[in-house]
Amino acid sequence: MDDDLQTMDRPALIAEAKKLRAGIRKHRDSTGHDLCWHHPDLWALLPEKTAPAIAVPPWPRFMRGCIHYRQSLEEQAAGAPVHDKEYDGG
């Protein structure tokens, strides 16, 4: 799957590492309502171009997952500042 790495020279490998790090940092630095979204732009950094096969839970189960995720943030990032803004659709 990662055979392309074998053919890259040092500068190409460094460029690839920088590209991947930038994508990971963008995902890591998501905050506010951006925490709620999946990130196909992160998946697009992989060399294989496939459409992600996602399955979406029904609304009640999905919302329970959102609540559980928010509760986990309360535990794992207890000191994080509160982002008290409505989602604006953007």
C-alpha positions as CSV (number, residue, x, y, z in Angstrom):
1,M,0.0,0.0,0.0
2,D,2.8,2.4,0.7
3,D,5.2,1.2,-2.0
4,D,5.4,4.8,-3.4
5,L,7.6,5.7,-0.4
6,Q,10.3,3.3,-1.7
7,T,10.7,5.3,-4.9
8,M,10.9,8.7,-3.2
9,D,14.2,10.4,-2.8
10,R,15.0,12.3,0.4
11,P,13.6,15.7,-0.6
12,A,10.3,14.0,-1.7
13,L,10.1,12.1,1.6
14,I,10.7,15.3,3.6
15,A,8.0,17.1,1.5
16,E,5.6,14.2,2.1
17,A,6.3,14.2,5.9
18,K,5.7,18.0,6.0
19,K,2.4,17.7,4.0
20,L,1.2,14.9,6.4
21,R,2.2,16.9,9.5
22,A,0.4,20.0,8.2
23,G,-2.8,17.9,7.8
24,I,-2.5,16.3,11.2
25,R,-1.9,19.7,12.8
26,K,-5.0,21.2,11.0
27,H,-7.1,18.3,12.4
28,R,-5.5,18.6,15.9
29,D,-6.1,22.3,16.0
30,S,-9.8,22.0,15.2
31,T,-11.9,23.8,17.8
32,G,-15.4,24.9,18.5
33,H,-18.0,23.5,16.2
34,D,-15.2,22.2,13.8
35,L,-14.7,19.3,16.3
36,C,-18.0,17.8,15.2
37,W,-17.1,17.2,11.6
38,H,-15.4,14.3,9.8
39,H,-12.4,15.4,7.8
40,P,-12.2,14.1,4.3
41,D,-9.4,16.6,3.6
42,L,-7.2,14.7,6.1
43,W,-8.0,11.4,4.3
44,A,-7.2,13.0,1.0
45,L,-3.5,13.2,2.1
46,L,-3.2,9.5,1.5
47,P,-2.0,8.5,-1.9
48,E,-4.8,6.0,-2.6
49,K,-7.9,7.9,-3.7
50,T,-10.9,6.1,-2.6
51,A,-14.3,7.3,-1.5
52,P,-14.7,6.7,2.2
53,A,-17.3,4.1,3.0
54,I,-19.0,5.7,5.9
55,A,-22.1,4.6,7.6
56,V,-24.3,7.2,9.4
57,P,-26.1,6.1,12.5
58,P,-29.8,7.0,12.9
59,W,-30.4,10.4,14.5
60,P,-31.1,9.3,18.1
61,R,-27.9,7.1,18.2
62,F,-25.9,9.8,16.4
63,M,-27.0,12.4,19.0
64,R,-26.2,10.1,21.9
65,G,-22.7,9.7,20.3
66,C,-22.4,13.5,20.1
67,I,-23.3,13.8,23.8
68,H,-20.8,11.1,24.8
69,Y,-18.1,12.8,22.8
70,R,-18.8,16.2,24.5
71,Q,-18.8,14.4,27.9
72,S,-15.4,12.9,27.0
73,L,-14.1,16.4,26.2
74,E,-15.2,17.5,29.7
75,E,-13.0,14.8,31.2
76,Q,-10.1,14.9,28.8
77,A,-9.9,18.6,28.3
78,A,-11.4,19.9,31.5
79,G,-9.5,23.2,31.4
80,A,-10.4,24.0,27.8
81,P,-12.0,27.4,27.3
82,V,-15.7,27.4,26.5
83,H,-16.6,28.3,22.9
84,D,-20.1,29.7,23.5
85,K,-21.1,30.5,19.9
86,E,-24.0,29.1,17.9
87,Y,-23.1,27.1,14.8
88,D,-23.4,29.4,11.8
89,G,-23.5,26.8,9.1
90,G,-20.1,27.7,7.7
